[in-house]
Amino acid sequence: MSESINSITENECHIFVIDDSKFHNIILKKMLTAKGYAVKTFTNGFHLLEQLQQTEMKPHLIISDIEMPEIDGFTLFEEIKNHSGIQNIPFMYISSLSPTEVNSRVEATGAEGFIQKPISKSTFWDTINQIIFS
């Protein structure tokens, strides 16, 4: 990304959300757009990868579910980190899995955050703000 994340405002911030659950995509999009973020949702990780490779506009954050068919969140993260031009996009996991089940793997990937479902709004916003504005 050519601009510094520290210099953006919420109105200029683009977030891509990937979850195979349309319900969770709708909830996250509503939460984020209510705060002024521009949000694009995906239900399939391959569609997200295609979008990232076909457009100049890169998101300031990707929020991804872990357990998804076709390509899980961990594999999606690896694919993104192995492509030049998109490897520096901050990445956050969300999952219904407990932190004890996934924390070591999340930390090993180097992702910027993890939020457990159901999502606590305060934890969600603290994590988003830490990733985008720190």
Summary of the structure (lengths in Angstrom):
residues: 134
radius of gyration: 13.6
end to end distance: 16.0
largest distance: 37.3
contacts: 393
relative contact order: 0.16
helix: 46%
strand: 18%
